Amino acid sequence: MRLHFKDYNETEKIADPPKTLSKENAPEGFAPKPGDLAVYGPWGNVSVFYKEFRYSKGLIPMGHFISGLENLAGMNGEFDAKVEVVSKE
């Protein structure tokens, strides 16, 4: 999925997905760590955290970056990035 990211709060990069992601069976919230990929339910945006953040109600964990986080964190301004899902089977 190709996404257009921008920095938010000097803690995460956020992007709007091309379509609404399901919140079915989502937890009430969680406390993200660097590399966590999440959806913020109330806004529907995708977040990639590059710094730790407090527990946030409405934040839905979606996965964890296995590579490239340092590159993503170092990006300034707005940028496009391709996000690929890799299974850990």
Order of alpha helices (4+ residues) and beta strands (2+ residues): beta-beta-beta-beta-beta-beta-beta-alpha-beta
